[in-house]
Amino acid sequence: MAVPASDRSPLSTLTLAGLGAVALAAERADRLADELAGRLGVERDEVRAAVADVLESWRREAGRLGDSTGSTAARVAAELGVASKEIVDDLELRVAQIEHRLRLLERAE
């Protein structure tokens, strides 16, 4: 299930944009490999394989950064004393329950 853009952190959005750019660059990379092979006199398949290896390495690194983004943001927020949305939602529910119980007690009197 996709996460709405409004629920993503800026760093997550940037990481996803980077992944998209890498995907769009794949076609250009293929053309670059063809051009390099022609200029260097090397077989196209060898240059394409080298370019594909570099792109795959970038994709793995971008994925790793994306995975660590959420946990890093959570640690920073915790160190700064900022409550997560989940904690705030839980507290709102608890306050609503207490208010409801108080209303019930007030009616009973």
VEXNUTI-731152 format. One record per atom (N, C-alpha, C): residue in one letter; residue number from 1; y, x, z; atom name. Coordinates in Angstrom, 2 decimals. Layout:
# residues N
residuo = A	num = NUM	Y = Y	X = X	Z = Z	atomo = CA
...
//
This chain:
# residues 109
residuo = M	num = 1	Y = -1.16	X = 0.85	Z = 0.00	atomo = N
residuo = M	num = 1	Y = 0.00	X = 0.00	Z = 0.00	atomo = CA
residuo = M	num = 1	Y = 1.23	X = 0.90	Z = 0.00	atomo = C
residuo = A	num = 2	Y = 2.20	X = 0.59	Z = -0.85	atomo = N
residuo = A	num = 2	Y = 3.42	X = 1.38	Z = -0.97	atomo = CA
residuo = A	num = 2	Y = 4.35	X = 1.09	Z = 0.20	atomo = C
residuo = V	num = 3	Y = 5.04	X = 2.13	Z = 0.64	atomo = N
residuo = V	num = 3	Y = 6.01	X = 2.00	Z = 1.72	atomo = CA
residuo = V	num = 3	Y = 7.37	X = 1.71	Z = 1.09	atomo = C
residuo = P	num = 4	Y = 8.06	X = 0.66	Z = 1.54	atomo = N
residuo = P	num = 4	Y = 9.38	X = 0.38	Z = 0.97	atomo = CA
residuo = P	num = 4	Y = 10.32	X = 1.57	Z = 1.17	atomo = C
residuo = A	num = 5	Y = 11.20	X = 1.79	Z = 0.20	atomo = N
residuo = A	num = 5	Y = 12.12	X = 2.93	Z = 0.25	atomo = CA
residuo = A	num = 5	Y = 12.96	X = 2.91	Z = 1.52	atomo = C
residuo = S	num = 6	Y = 13.30	X = 1.72	Z = 2.01	atomo = N
residuo = S	num = 6	Y = 14.14	X = 1.62	Z = 3.20	atomo = CA
residuo = S	num = 6	Y = 13.42	X = 2.10	Z = 4.46	atomo = C
residuo = D	num = 7	Y = 12.07	X = 2.12	Z = 4.44	atomo = N
residuo = D	num = 7	Y = 11.30	X = 2.56	Z = 5.61	atomo = CA
residuo = D	num = 7	Y = 10.95	X = 4.05	Z = 5.55	atomo = C
residuo = R	num = 8	Y = 11.29	X = 4.72	Z = 4.46	atomo = N
residuo = R	num = 8	Y = 10.99	X = 6.14	Z = 4.31	atomo = CA
residuo = R	num = 8	Y = 12.11	X = 7.00	Z = 4.87	atomo = C
residuo = S	num = 9	Y = 11.74	X = 8.16	Z = 5.39	atomo = N
residuo = S	num = 9	Y = 12.76	X = 9.11	Z = 5.82	atomo = CA
residuo = S	num = 9	Y = 13.36	X = 9.77	Z = 4.59	atomo = C
residuo = P	num = 10	Y = 14.58	X = 10.30	Z = 4.69	atomo = N
residuo = P	num = 10	Y = 15.19	X = 10.97	Z = 3.53	atomo = CA
residuo = P	num = 10	Y = 14.34	X = 12.13	Z = 3.03	atomo = C
residuo = L	num = 11	Y = 13.71	X = 12.85	Z = 3.94	atomo = N
residuo = L	num = 11	Y = 12.88	X = 13.98	Z = 3.52	atomo = CA
residuo = L	num = 11	Y = 11.65	X = 13.50	Z = 2.78	atomo = C
residuo = S	num = 12	Y = 11.06	X = 12.37	Z = 3.20	atomo = N
residuo = S	num = 12	Y = 9.93	X = 11.80	Z = 2.49	atomo = CA
residuo = S	num = 12	Y = 10.33	X = 11.38	Z = 1.09	atomo = C
residuo = T	num = 13	Y = 11.49	X = 10.74	Z = 0.97	atomo = N
residuo = T	num = 13	Y = 11.98	X = 10.31	Z = -0.33	atomo = CA
residuo = T	num = 13	Y = 12.21	X = 11.51	Z = -1.23	atomo = C
residuo = L	num = 14	Y = 12.77	X = 12.57	Z = -0.68	atomo = N
residuo = L	num = 14	Y = 13.00	X = 13.79	Z = -1.45	atomo = CA
residuo = L	num = 14	Y = 11.68	X = 14.40	Z = -1.90	atomo = C
residuo = T	num = 15	Y = 10.69	X = 14.41	Z = -1.04	atomo = N
residuo = T	num = 15	Y = 9.38	X = 14.96	Z = -1.38	atomo = CA
residuo = T	num = 15	Y = 8.75	X = 14.16	Z = -2.51	atomo = C
residuo = L	num = 16	Y = 8.82	X = 12.82	Z = -2.42	atomo = N
residuo = L	num = 16	Y = 8.27	X = 11.98	Z = -3.48	atomo = CA
residuo = L	num = 16	Y = 9.01	X = 12.20	Z = -4.80	atomo = C
residuo = A	num = 17	Y = 10.32	X = 12.36	Z = -4.73	atomo = N
residuo = A	num = 17	Y = 11.09	X = 12.64	Z = -5.94	atomo = CA
residuo = A	num = 17	Y = 10.65	X = 13.96	Z = -6.56	atomo = C
residuo = G	num = 18	Y = 10.40	X = 14.94	Z = -5.71	atomo = N
residuo = G	num = 18	Y = 9.92	X = 16.23	Z = -6.20	atomo = CA
residuo = G	num = 18	Y = 8.57	X = 16.13	Z = -6.88	atomo = C
residuo = L	num = 19	Y = 7.69	X = 15.33	Z = -6.29	atomo = N
residuo = L	num = 19	Y = 6.38	X = 15.12	Z = -6.92	atomo = CA
residuo = L	num = 19	Y = 6.53	X = 14.45	Z = -8.28	atomo = C
residuo = G	num = 20	Y = 7.43	X = 13.48	Z = -8.37	atomo = N
residuo = G	num = 20	Y = 7.68	X = 12.82	Z = -9.65	atomo = CA
residuo = G	num = 20	Y = 8.22	X = 13.78	Z = -10.68	atomo = C
residuo = A	num = 21	Y = 9.12	X = 14.65	Z = -10.26	atomo = N
residuo = A	num = 21	Y = 9.68	X = 15.64	Z = -11.18	atomo = CA
residuo = A	num = 21	Y = 8.61	X = 16.60	Z = -11.68	atomo = C
residuo = V	num = 22	Y = 7.71	X = 16.97	Z = -10.78	atomo = N
residuo = V	num = 22	Y = 6.61	X = 17.87	Z = -11.18	atomo = CA
residuo = V	num = 22	Y = 5.72	X = 17.17	Z = -12.21	atomo = C
residuo = A	num = 23	Y = 5.45	X = 15.89	Z = -11.98	atomo = N
residuo = A	num = 23	Y = 4.60	X = 15.15	Z = -12.93	atomo = CA
residuo = A	num = 23	Y = 5.26	X = 15.05	Z = -14.29	atomo = C
residuo = L	num = 24	Y = 6.57	X = 14.77	Z = -14.29	atomo = N
residuo = L	num = 24	Y = 7.28	X = 14.68	Z = -15.56	atomo = CA
residuo = L	num = 24	Y = 7.37	X = 16.03	Z = -16.25	atomo = C
residuo = A	num = 25	Y = 7.38	X = 17.09	Z = -15.47	atomo = N
residuo = A	num = 25	Y = 7.48	X = 18.43	Z = -16.03	atomo = CA
residuo = A	num = 25	Y = 6.18	X = 18.90	Z = -16.66	atomo = C
residuo = A	num = 26	Y = 5.08	X = 18.21	Z = -16.41	atomo = N
residuo = A	num = 26	Y = 3.78	X = 18.65	Z = -16.94	atomo = CA
residuo = A	num = 26	Y = 3.79	X = 18.72	Z = -18.47	atomo = C
residuo = E	num = 27	Y = 4.39	X = 17.73	Z = -19.09	atomo = N
residuo = E	num = 27	Y = 4.45	X = 17.74	Z = -20.56	atomo = CA
residuo = E	num = 27	Y = 5.29	X = 18.90	Z = -21.05	atomo = C
residuo = R	num = 28	Y = 6.41	X = 19.13	Z = -20.39	atomo = N
residuo = R	num = 28	Y = 7.26	X = 20.26	Z = -20.76	atomo = CA
residuo = R	num = 28	Y = 6.54	X = 21.57	Z = -20.53	atomo = C
residuo = A	num = 29	Y = 5.77	X = 21.64	Z = -19.46	atomo = N
residuo = A	num = 29	Y = 5.03	X = 22.86	Z = -19.16	atomo = CA
residuo = A	num = 29	Y = 4.02	X = 23.16	Z = -20.26	atomo = C
residuo = D	num = 30	Y = 3.42	X = 22.12	Z = -20.80	atomo = N
residuo = D	num = 30	Y = 2.46	X = 22.30	Z = -21.89	atomo = CA
residuo = D	num = 30	Y = 3.17	X = 22.88	Z = -23.12	atomo = C
residuo = R	num = 31	Y = 4.36	X = 22.35	Z = -23.42	atomo = N
residuo = R	num = 31	Y = 5.12	X = 22.89	Z = -24.56	atomo = CA
residuo = R	num = 31	Y = 5.56	X = 24.32	Z = -24.29	atomo = C
residuo = L	num = 32	Y = 5.95	X = 24.61	Z = -23.03	atomo = N
residuo = L	num = 32	Y = 6.33	X = 25.97	Z = -22.66	atomo = CA
residuo = L	num = 32	Y = 5.16	X = 26.92	Z = -22.82	atomo = C
residuo = A	num = 33	Y = 3.98	X = 26.47	Z = -22.42	atomo = N
residuo = A	num = 33	Y = 2.78	X = 27.32	Z = -22.55	atomo = CA
residuo = A	num = 33	Y = 2.52	X = 27.63	Z = -24.02	atomo = C
residuo = D	num = 34	Y = 2.68	X = 26.64	Z = -24.88	atomo = N
residuo = D	num = 34	Y = 2.49	X = 26.87	Z = -26.32	atomo = CA
residuo = D	num = 34	Y = 3.49	X = 27.90	Z = -26.84	atomo = C
residuo = E	num = 35	Y = 4.75	X = 27.76	Z = -26.41	atomo = N
residuo = E	num = 35	Y = 5.79	X = 28.68	Z = -26.87	atomo = CA
residuo = E	num = 35	Y = 5.54	X = 30.10	Z = -26.36	atomo = C
residuo = L	num = 36	Y = 5.18	X = 30.22	Z = -25.08	atomo = N
residuo = L	num = 36	Y = 4.89	X = 31.54	Z = -24.51	atomo = CA
residuo = L	num = 36	Y = 3.70	X = 32.20	Z = -25.20	atomo = C
residuo = A	num = 37	Y = 2.69	X = 31.41	Z = -25.46	atomo = N
residuo = A	num = 37	Y = 1.50	X = 31.96	Z = -26.13	atomo = CA
residuo = A	num = 37	Y = 1.88	X = 32.50	Z = -27.50	atomo = C
residuo = G	num = 38	Y = 2.72	X = 31.76	Z = -28.20	atomo = N
residuo = G	num = 38	Y = 3.15	X = 32.22	Z = -29.53	atomo = CA
residuo = G	num = 38	Y = 3.98	X = 33.50	Z = -29.45	atomo = C
residuo = R	num = 39	Y = 4.88	X = 33.57	Z = -28.49	atomo = N
residuo = R	num = 39	Y = 5.75	X = 34.74	Z = -28.36	atomo = CA
residuo = R	num = 39	Y = 5.01	X = 35.98	Z = -27.87	atomo = C
residuo = L	num = 40	Y = 4.08	X = 35.76	Z = -26.95	atomo = N
residuo = L	num = 40	Y = 3.37	X = 36.88	Z = -26.35	atomo = CA
residuo = L	num = 40	Y = 2.12	X = 37.28	Z = -27.12	atomo = C
residuo = G	num = 41	Y = 1.71	X = 36.44	Z = -28.03	atomo = N
residuo = G	num = 41	Y = 0.50	X = 36.73	Z = -28.79	atomo = CA
residuo = G	num = 41	Y = -0.76	X = 36.57	Z = -27.96	atomo = C
residuo = V	num = 42	Y = -0.70	X = 35.69	Z = -26.97	atomo = N
residuo = V	num = 42	Y = -1.84	X = 35.42	Z = -26.11	atomo = CA
residuo = V	num = 42	Y = -2.41	X = 34.07	Z = -26.50	atomo = C
residuo = E	num = 43	Y = -3.68	X = 33.87	Z = -26.22	atomo = N
residuo = E	num = 43	Y = -4.30	X = 32.58	Z = -26.55	atomo = CA
residuo = E	num = 43	Y = -3.63	X = 31.45	Z = -25.76	atomo = C
residuo = R	num = 44	Y = -3.41	X = 30.34	Z = -26.45	atomo = N
residuo = R	num = 44	Y = -2.74	X = 29.20	Z = -25.82	atomo = CA
residuo = R	num = 44	Y = -3.49	X = 28.68	Z = -24.60	atomo = C
residuo = D	num = 45	Y = -4.80	X = 28.64	Z = -24.68	atomo = N
residuo = D	num = 45	Y = -5.60	X = 28.11	Z = -23.57	atomo = CA
residuo = D	num = 45	Y = -5.43	X = 28.94	Z = -22.30	atomo = C
residuo = E	num = 46	Y = -5.29	X = 30.26	Z = -22.45	atomo = N
residuo = E	num = 46	Y = -5.08	X = 31.12	Z = -21.29	atomo = CA
residuo = E	num = 46	Y = -3.73	X = 30.84	Z = -20.64	atomo = C
residuo = V	num = 47	Y = -2.69	X = 30.72	Z = -21.45	atomo = N
residuo = V	num = 47	Y = -1.36	X = 30.45	Z = -20.91	atomo = CA
residuo = V	num = 47	Y = -1.32	X = 29.05	Z = -20.30	atomo = C
residuo = R	num = 48	Y = -1.92	X = 28.08	Z = -20.97	atomo = N
residuo = R	num = 48	Y = -1.96	X = 26.72	Z = -20.42	atomo = CA
residuo = R	num = 48	Y = -2.68	X = 26.70	Z = -19.08	atomo = C
residuo = A	num = 49	Y = -3.76	X = 27.44	Z = -18.96	atomo = N
residuo = A	num = 49	Y = -4.51	X = 27.50	Z = -17.70	atomo = CA
residuo = A	num = 49	Y = -3.64	X = 28.12	Z = -16.61	atomo = C
residuo = A	num = 50	Y = -2.90	X = 29.18	Z = -16.93	atomo = N
residuo = A	num = 50	Y = -2.04	X = 29.83	Z = -15.94	atomo = CA
residuo = A	num = 50	Y = -0.93	X = 28.88	Z = -15.50	atomo = C
residuo = V	num = 51	Y = -0.31	X = 28.19	Z = -16.45	atomo = N
residuo = V	num = 51	Y = 0.75	X = 27.24	Z = -16.12	atomo = CA
residuo = V	num = 51	Y = 0.18	X = 26.09	Z = -15.29	atomo = C
residuo = A	num = 52	Y = -0.99	X = 25.60	Z = -15.65	atomo = N
residuo = A	num = 52	Y = -1.63	X = 24.51	Z = -14.90	atomo = CA
residuo = A	num = 52	Y = -1.93	X = 24.95	Z = -13.46	atomo = C
residuo = D	num = 53	Y = -2.36	X = 26.20	Z = -13.28	atomo = N
residuo = D	num = 53	Y = -2.61	X = 26.72	Z = -11.93	atomo = CA
residuo = D	num = 53	Y = -1.34	X = 26.75	Z = -11.09	atomo = C
residuo = V	num = 54	Y = -0.24	X = 27.19	Z = -11.71	atomo = N
residuo = V	num = 54	Y = 1.04	X = 27.24	Z = -10.99	atomo = CA
residuo = V	num = 54	Y = 1.48	X = 25.83	Z = -10.61	atomo = C
residuo = L	num = 55	Y = 1.40	X = 24.89	Z = -11.55	atomo = N
residuo = L	num = 55	Y = 1.80	X = 23.51	Z = -11.26	atomo = CA
residuo = L	num = 55	Y = 0.93	X = 22.89	Z = -10.18	atomo = C
residuo = E	num = 56	Y = -0.36	X = 23.15	Z = -10.22	atomo = N
residuo = E	num = 56	Y = -1.27	X = 22.60	Z = -9.20	atomo = CA
residuo = E	num = 56	Y = -0.93	X = 23.18	Z = -7.83	atomo = C
residuo = S	num = 57	Y = -0.60	X = 24.45	Z = -7.80	atomo = N
residuo = S	num = 57	Y = -0.19	X = 25.08	Z = -6.54	atomo = CA
residuo = S	num = 57	Y = 1.07	X = 24.40	Z = -6.00	atomo = C
residuo = W	num = 58	Y = 2.03	X = 24.12	Z = -6.87	atomo = N
residuo = W	num = 58	Y = 3.25	X = 23.44	Z = -6.45	atomo = CA
residuo = W	num = 58	Y = 2.95	X = 22.04	Z = -5.95	atomo = C
residuo = R	num = 59	Y = 2.05	X = 21.35	Z = -6.63	atomo = N
residuo = R	num = 59	Y = 1.68	X = 19.98	Z = -6.21	atomo = CA
residuo = R	num = 59	Y = 1.04	X = 19.99	Z = -4.83	atomo = C
residuo = R	num = 60	Y = 0.13	X = 20.94	Z = -4.60	atomo = N
residuo = R	num = 60	Y = -0.51	X = 21.04	Z = -3.29	atomo = CA
residuo = R	num = 60	Y = 0.52	X = 21.31	Z = -2.20	atomo = C
residuo = E	num = 61	Y = 1.44	X = 22.23	Z = -2.49	atomo = N
residuo = E	num = 61	Y = 2.47	X = 22.57	Z = -1.50	atomo = CA
residuo = E	num = 61	Y = 3.37	X = 21.37	Z = -1.23	atomo = C
residuo = A	num = 62	Y = 3.75	X = 20.64	Z = -2.28	atomo = N
residuo = A	num = 62	Y = 4.59	X = 19.46	Z = -2.10	atomo = CA
residuo = A	num = 62	Y = 3.85	X = 18.40	Z = -1.28	atomo = C
residuo = G	num = 63	Y = 2.56	X = 18.23	Z = -1.54	atomo = N
residuo = G	num = 63	Y = 1.75	X = 17.29	Z = -0.76	atomo = CA
residuo = G	num = 63	Y = 1.66	X = 17.69	Z = 0.69	atomo = C
residuo = R	num = 64	Y = 1.48	X = 18.99	Z = 0.92	atomo = N
residuo = R	num = 64	Y = 1.41	X = 19.50	Z = 2.30	atomo = CA
residuo = R	num = 64	Y = 2.73	X = 19.26	Z = 3.02	atomo = C
residuo = L	num = 65	Y = 3.83	X = 19.52	Z = 2.34	atomo = N
residuo = L	num = 65	Y = 5.14	X = 19.29	Z = 2.94	atomo = CA
residuo = L	num = 65	Y = 5.35	X = 17.81	Z = 3.24	atomo = C
residuo = G	num = 66	Y = 4.90	X = 16.96	Z = 2.32	atomo = N
residuo = G	num = 66	Y = 5.03	X = 15.51	Z = 2.54	atomo = CA
residuo = G	num = 66	Y = 4.23	X = 15.05	Z = 3.74	atomo = C
residuo = D	num = 67	Y = 3.03	X = 15.61	Z = 3.91	atomo = N
residuo = D	num = 67	Y = 2.19	X = 15.22	Z = 5.04	atomo = CA
residuo = D	num = 67	Y = 2.79	X = 15.66	Z = 6.37	atomo = C
residuo = S	num = 68	Y = 3.40	X = 16.84	Z = 6.36	atomo = N
residuo = S	num = 68	Y = 3.95	X = 17.35	Z = 7.62	atomo = CA
residuo = S	num = 68	Y = 5.33	X = 16.78	Z = 7.94	atomo = C
residuo = T	num = 69	Y = 5.96	X = 16.14	Z = 6.96	atomo = N
residuo = T	num = 69	Y = 7.31	X = 15.61	Z = 7.16	atomo = CA
residuo = T	num = 69	Y = 7.35	X = 14.58	Z = 8.29	atomo = C
residuo = G	num = 70	Y = 6.42	X = 13.63	Z = 8.25	atomo = N
residuo = G	num = 70	Y = 6.40	X = 12.58	Z = 9.26	atomo = CA
residuo = G	num = 70	Y = 6.19	X = 13.12	Z = 10.66	atomo = C
residuo = S	num = 71	Y = 5.26	X = 14.04	Z = 10.81	atomo = N
residuo = S	num = 71	Y = 4.98	X = 14.57	Z = 12.15	atomo = CA
residuo = S	num = 71	Y = 6.14	X = 15.45	Z = 12.63	atomo = C
residuo = T	num = 72	Y = 6.77	X = 16.18	Z = 11.74	atomo = N
residuo = T	num = 72	Y = 7.92	X = 17.00	Z = 12.13	atomo = CA
residuo = T	num = 72	Y = 9.08	X = 16.11	Z = 12.56	atomo = C
residuo = A	num = 73	Y = 9.34	X = 15.07	Z = 11.80	atomo = N
residuo = A	num = 73	Y = 10.43	X = 14.15	Z = 12.15	atomo = CA
residuo = A	num = 73	Y = 10.16	X = 13.49	Z = 13.50	atomo = C
residuo = A	num = 74	Y = 8.92	X = 13.12	Z = 13.75	atomo = N
residuo = A	num = 74	Y = 8.56	X = 12.48	Z = 15.02	atomo = CA
residuo = A	num = 74	Y = 8.76	X = 13.44	Z = 16.19	atomo = C
residuo = R	num = 75	Y = 8.40	X = 14.71	Z = 16.00	atomo = N
residuo = R	num = 75	Y = 8.58	X = 15.71	Z = 17.06	atomo = CA
residuo = R	num = 75	Y = 10.06	X = 15.94	Z = 17.35	atomo = C
residuo = V	num = 76	Y = 10.86	X = 16.05	Z = 16.29	atomo = N
residuo = V	num = 76	Y = 12.30	X = 16.27	Z = 16.47	atomo = CA
residuo = V	num = 76	Y = 12.92	X = 15.08	Z = 17.19	atomo = C
residuo = A	num = 77	Y = 12.55	X = 13.87	Z = 16.76	atomo = N
residuo = A	num = 77	Y = 13.09	X = 12.66	Z = 17.40	atomo = CA
residuo = A	num = 77	Y = 12.70	X = 12.62	Z = 18.88	atomo = C
residuo = A	num = 78	Y = 11.45	X = 12.97	Z = 19.17	atomo = N
residuo = A	num = 78	Y = 11.00	X = 12.96	Z = 20.56	atomo = CA
residuo = A	num = 78	Y = 11.77	X = 13.99	Z = 21.40	atomo = C
residuo = E	num = 79	Y = 12.00	X = 15.16	Z = 20.82	atomo = N
residuo = E	num = 79	Y = 12.74	X = 16.20	Z = 21.54	atomo = CA
residuo = E	num = 79	Y = 14.19	X = 15.78	Z = 21.79	atomo = C
residuo = L	num = 80	Y = 14.75	X = 15.01	Z = 20.87	atomo = N
residuo = L	num = 80	Y = 16.13	X = 14.55	Z = 21.03	atomo = CA
residuo = L	num = 80	Y = 16.22	X = 13.31	Z = 21.90	atomo = C
residuo = G	num = 81	Y = 15.08	X = 12.74	Z = 22.26	atomo = N
residuo = G	num = 81	Y = 15.07	X = 11.55	Z = 23.08	atomo = CA
residuo = G	num = 81	Y = 15.32	X = 10.27	Z = 22.30	atomo = C
residuo = V	num = 82	Y = 15.07	X = 10.30	Z = 21.00	atomo = N
residuo = V	num = 82	Y = 15.26	X = 9.12	Z = 20.16	atomo = CA
residuo = V	num = 82	Y = 13.95	X = 8.34	Z = 20.13	atomo = C
residuo = A	num = 83	Y = 14.04	X = 7.05	Z = 20.40	atomo = N
residuo = A	num = 83	Y = 12.84	X = 6.21	Z = 20.42	atomo = CA
residuo = A	num = 83	Y = 12.45	X = 5.84	Z = 18.99	atomo = C
residuo = S	num = 84	Y = 11.14	X = 5.78	Z = 18.76	atomo = N
residuo = S	num = 84	Y = 10.66	X = 5.38	Z = 17.44	atomo = CA
residuo = S	num = 84	Y = 10.82	X = 3.87	Z = 17.28	atomo = C
residuo = K	num = 85	Y = 10.76	X = 3.40	Z = 16.05	atomo = N
residuo = K	num = 85	Y = 10.86	X = 1.96	Z = 15.78	atomo = CA
residuo = K	num = 85	Y = 9.72	X = 1.22	Z = 16.47	atomo = C
residuo = E	num = 86	Y = 8.56	X = 1.81	Z = 16.49	atomo = N
residuo = E	num = 86	Y = 7.40	X = 1.18	Z = 17.14	atomo = CA
residuo = E	num = 86	Y = 7.65	X = 0.98	Z = 18.63	atomo = C
residuo = I	num = 87	Y = 8.22	X = 1.97	Z = 19.28	atomo = N
residuo = I	num = 87	Y = 8.50	X = 1.87	Z = 20.72	atomo = CA
residuo = I	num = 87	Y = 9.57	X = 0.82	Z = 20.98	atomo = C
residuo = V	num = 88	Y = 10.62	X = 0.82	Z = 20.16	atomo = N
residuo = V	num = 88	Y = 11.70	X = -0.17	Z = 20.32	atomo = CA
residuo = V	num = 88	Y = 11.14	X = -1.58	Z = 20.12	atomo = C
residuo = D	num = 89	Y = 10.32	X = -1.76	Z = 19.10	atomo = N
residuo = D	num = 89	Y = 9.71	X = -3.08	Z = 18.85	atomo = CA
residuo = D	num = 89	Y = 8.86	X = -3.52	Z = 20.05	atomo = C
residuo = D	num = 90	Y = 8.10	X = -2.58	Z = 20.61	atomo = N
residuo = D	num = 90	Y = 7.27	X = -2.89	Z = 21.77	atomo = CA
residuo = D	num = 90	Y = 8.13	X = -3.30	Z = 22.96	atomo = C
residuo = L	num = 91	Y = 9.22	X = -2.58	Z = 23.18	atomo = N
residuo = L	num = 91	Y = 10.12	X = -2.91	Z = 24.28	atomo = CA
residuo = L	num = 91	Y = 10.79	X = -4.27	Z = 24.07	atomo = C
residuo = E	num = 92	Y = 11.17	X = -4.58	Z = 22.84	atomo = N
residuo = E	num = 92	Y = 11.76	X = -5.89	Z = 22.55	atomo = CA
residuo = E	num = 92	Y = 10.77	X = -7.01	Z = 22.87	atomo = C
residuo = L	num = 93	Y = 9.52	X = -6.80	Z = 22.52	atomo = N
residuo = L	num = 93	Y = 8.49	X = -7.80	Z = 22.82	atomo = CA
residuo = L	num = 93	Y = 8.34	X = -7.97	Z = 24.33	atomo = C
residuo = R	num = 94	Y = 8.32	X = -6.87	Z = 25.06	atomo = N
residuo = R	num = 94	Y = 8.18	X = -6.95	Z = 26.52	atomo = CA
residuo = R	num = 94	Y = 9.36	X = -7.67	Z = 27.16	atomo = C
residuo = V	num = 95	Y = 10.56	X = -7.38	Z = 26.68	atomo = N
residuo = V	num = 95	Y = 11.75	X = -8.06	Z = 27.23	atomo = CA
residuo = V	num = 95	Y = 11.69	X = -9.55	Z = 26.93	atomo = C
residuo = A	num = 96	Y = 11.27	X = -9.90	Z = 25.72	atomo = N
residuo = A	num = 96	Y = 11.14	X = -11.32	Z = 25.37	atomo = CA
residuo = A	num = 96	Y = 10.11	X = -12.01	Z = 26.27	atomo = C
residuo = Q	num = 97	Y = 9.02	X = -11.33	Z = 26.57	atomo = N
residuo = Q	num = 97	Y = 8.00	X = -11.91	Z = 27.45	atomo = CA
residuo = Q	num = 97	Y = 8.56	X = -12.11	Z = 28.87	atomo = C
residuo = I	num = 98	Y = 9.31	X = -11.13	Z = 29.36	atomo = N
residuo = I	num = 98	Y = 9.90	X = -11.25	Z = 30.70	atomo = CA
residuo = I	num = 98	Y = 10.90	X = -12.40	Z = 30.72	atomo = C
residuo = E	num = 99	Y = 11.74	X = -12.50	Z = 29.69	atomo = N
residuo = E	num = 99	Y = 12.72	X = -13.61	Z = 29.63	atomo = CA
residuo = E	num = 99	Y = 12.00	X = -14.96	Z = 29.63	atomo = C
residuo = H	num = 100	Y = 10.91	X = -15.04	Z = 28.89	atomo = N
residuo = H	num = 100	Y = 10.14	X = -16.29	Z = 28.83	atomo = CA
residuo = H	num = 100	Y = 9.59	X = -16.64	Z = 30.22	atomo = C
residuo = R	num = 101	Y = 9.04	X = -15.67	Z = 30.90	atomo = N
residuo = R	num = 101	Y = 8.49	X = -15.90	Z = 32.24	atomo = CA
residuo = R	num = 101	Y = 9.59	X = -16.31	Z = 33.22	atomo = C
residuo = L	num = 102	Y = 10.77	X = -15.70	Z = 33.10	atomo = N
residuo = L	num = 102	Y = 11.89	X = -16.07	Z = 33.97	atomo = CA
residuo = L	num = 102	Y = 12.31	X = -17.51	Z = 33.72	atomo = C
residuo = R	num = 103	Y = 12.35	X = -17.93	Z = 32.48	atomo = N
residuo = R	num = 103	Y = 12.71	X = -19.32	Z = 32.15	atomo = CA
residuo = R	num = 103	Y = 11.69	X = -20.28	Z = 32.76	atomo = C
residuo = L	num = 104	Y = 10.40	X = -19.92	Z = 32.67	atomo = N
residuo = L	num = 104	Y = 9.36	X = -20.75	Z = 33.25	atomo = CA
residuo = L	num = 104	Y = 9.52	X = -20.84	Z = 34.77	atomo = C
residuo = L	num = 105	Y = 9.85	X = -19.73	Z = 35.41	atomo = N
residuo = L	num = 105	Y = 10.05	X = -19.74	Z = 36.87	atomo = CA
residuo = L	num = 105	Y = 11.29	X = -20.57	Z = 37.25	atomo = C
residuo = E	num = 106	Y = 12.35	X = -20.46	Z = 36.45	atomo = N
residuo = E	num = 106	Y = 13.57	X = -21.22	Z = 36.74	atomo = CA
residuo = E	num = 106	Y = 13.31	X = -22.72	Z = 36.62	atomo = C
residuo = R	num = 107	Y = 12.50	X = -23.11	Z = 35.66	atomo = N
residuo = R	num = 107	Y = 12.17	X = -24.55	Z = 35.49	atomo = CA
residuo = R	num = 107	Y = 11.34	X = -25.05	Z = 36.66	atomo = C
residuo = A	num = 108	Y = 10.47	X = -24.20	Z = 37.20	atomo = N
residuo = A	num = 108	Y = 9.58	X = -24.59	Z = 38.27	atomo = CA
residuo = A	num = 108	Y = 10.33	X = -24.82	Z = 39.56	atomo = C
residuo = E	num = 109	Y = 11.51	X = -24.25	Z = 39.72	atomo = N
residuo = E	num = 109	Y = 12.25	X = -24.37	Z = 40.98	atomo = CA
residuo = E	num = 109	Y = 12.88	X = -25.69	Z = 41.08	atomo = C
//
